[in-house]
Amino acid sequence: MSEIKQIVTDLREANIRLVLKGENIEIKAPKSALTPEIIGRIKANKEGLINYLKASEENDEKAFSAIPKIAVSNQYKLSSAQHRIWVLSQFEEGNLSFNIPRVLSFEEGNNEDLLIQAIAKTVERHDILRTLFFQDEEGEVWQRILAPEKFDLQIEFKDFSVEENSQDLVDNYVKADNQLAFDLEKGPLFRGVLFKIGEGKFTFYFNTHHIICDGWSMDILMRDVFVFYQALVSQKEAELPSLPIQYVDYAHWQLGQFKEAKENPSKNYWLNRFSGDLPVLDLVNTTNRPLVRTFNGETLETFLSKELTRKLNELCTTYN
């Protein structure tokens, strides 16, 4: 089974999705990603992949069945993660640190109108992209979801295809836009620009606030955009799995879990652990902490061999 999981992981990284159709597998992928080697690998492991997909569907159904949908309301409570991000976002200098920009380049599209429609359908599909946050008179923080028809979808289209420095123009725009903070109360917390940089060549830049999205979610959103676009081009219905719950359902369920008795020992332990006067945290470092707090950081990159990556994936799935 570890070999099958590795195949699924490799396919996901290549933006290739497998859909179970009875006892057969349907492949959803960009043409450039579907190489003869990958097709042969899928065929050679067809039976194992079918069993894996069946097990995944059963596990998903069990997980979602434990999280009921809540009644429609004008406001909903935040999950613990959302509340933490909201508090940190109240510091003016920290709000920008929660911007999550993403740039995707592709050569599959030649219809910018359909691409924008695909983005709009993705925003309509996921309530969290239409969510805003506000604080009431008692100081309680809530989230509310705008209906698709009331949501101001900000997707611009810029044609740089006739410019010699089209890529530089895109890079400069992205750099400037990422320095613009989101307003959690007024929104929207999702914005994007579709750049045309050549004949049939597009770059899609979008930026979201971390309170409604994360790195894993980004991959899902992009998958949905491409599925909707391909469906619009072929004038067919998009084949996407239904969403039994939205994020507000999870947030409500999570808060209920925290209130259950089984969570009290952990909560009481940490309240006791951090009670009284706490010592100043003094970590050994090579530099002094600046007097003025910033959110500056640095990214260090390295490369792992295919074999080491495989072993790490096996280790993670073993303890999953």
Residue pairs with C-beta under 8 A, 6 or more apart in sequence:
1 48
1 52
2 314
2 317
3 45
3 48
4 45
4 48
4 49
4 51
4 52
5 52
5 313
5 317
6 310
6 313
6 314
7 41
7 42
7 45
7 49
8 18
8 49
8 52
9 313
11 17
11 18
11 38
11 42
12 219
14 29
14 33
14 38
15 29
15 30
15 33
15 222
15 223
15 226
16 27
16 28
16 29
16 33
16 34
16 38
17 27
17 28
17 29
17 223
18 25
18 26
18 27
18 28
18 42
18 49
18 53
19 25
19 26
19 27
19 28
19 239
20 26
20 50
20 53
20 54
20 57
23 50
24 50
25 42
25 46
25 49
25 50
25 53
26 239
27 34
27 39
27 42
28 227
28 239
30 106
30 108
30 226
31 108
32 107
32 108
42 49
64 244
64 245
66 253
67 245
67 249
67 250
67 253
68 249
68 253
69 244
69 245
69 246
69 249
70 76
70 248
70 249
70 252
74 144
75 134
75 142
75 143
75 144
76 142
76 143
76 144
76 145
76 248
76 251
76 252
77 142
77 143
77 251
77 252
77 255
78 86
78 133
78 141
78 142
78 143
78 251
79 247
79 250
79 251
79 254
79 255
80 254
80 255
80 258
82 133
82 143
82 211
82 251
83 141
85 98
85 210
85 211
86 133
86 141
86 184
86 211
88 94
88 98
89 95
89 98
89 184
89 209
89 211
93 293
93 294
93 295
94 295
95 181
95 182
96 178
96 179
96 181
96 295
97 295
98 182
98 209
98 210
98 211
99 178
99 181
99 182
99 207
99 208
99 209
99 210
100 207
100 208
100 209
100 210
100 213
100 214
100 215
100 218
101 174
101 177
101 178
101 205
101 206
101 207
102 205
102 206
102 207
102 218
102 222
103 170
103 174
103 203
103 204
103 205
104 203
104 204
104 205
104 222
105 197
105 201
105 202
105 203
105 204
106 201
106 202
106 204
107 200
107 201
107 202
108 226
108 229
109 115
109 200
109 202
109 229
110 199
110 200
111 233
112 157
112 194
112 196
112 202
114 229
114 232
114 233
115 194
115 202
115 204
115 225
115 229
116 155
116 157
116 194
117 228
117 232
118 225
118 226
118 228
118 229
118 232
119 153
119 155
119 192
119 194
119 204
119 225
119 228
120 153
120 155
121 224
121 228
121 238
122 129
122 221
122 224
122 225
122 228
123 129
123 130
123 148
123 151
123 153
123 190
124 148
125 224
125 240
125 243
126 221
126 224
126 243
126 246
127 145
127 246
127 247
127 248
128 212
128 213
128 217
128 246
128 247
128 248
129 189
129 190
129 208
129 212
129 213
129 221
130 145
130 146
130 147
130 148
130 151
130 188
131 143
131 144
131 145
131 146
131 187
131 189
131 212
131 247
131 248
132 143
132 144
132 146
132 184
132 185
132 186
132 187
132 188
132 189
133 141
133 142
133 143
133 144
133 184
133 185
133 211
134 141
134 142
134 144
134 184
134 185
135 141
135 142
135 185
136 142
143 248
143 251
145 248
146 187
151 188
152 187
152 188
153 188
154 188
154 190
154 191
154 192
155 191
155 192
155 193
155 194
156 192
156 193
156 194
157 193
157 194
157 196
158 173
158 193
158 194
158 195
158 196
159 195
159 196
160 166
160 169
160 170
160 195
160 196
160 197
161 196
161 197
161 198
161 199
161 201
163 169
166 195
166 197
166 198
167 197
169 195
170 195
170 197
170 203
170 205
173 193
173 195
173 205
174 205
177 191
177 193
177 205
177 207
178 207
182 189
182 209
184 209
184 211
189 208
189 209
189 211
189 212
190 206
190 207
190 208
190 209
190 212
190 213
191 206
191 207
192 204
192 205
192 206
192 207
193 204
193 205
193 206
194 202
194 203
194 204
194 205
195 202
195 203
195 204
195 205
196 202
197 203
204 225
208 218
212 247
213 221
224 240
227 238
227 239
227 240
228 238
228 240
230 238
231 237
231 238
231 239
257 263
258 267
304 312
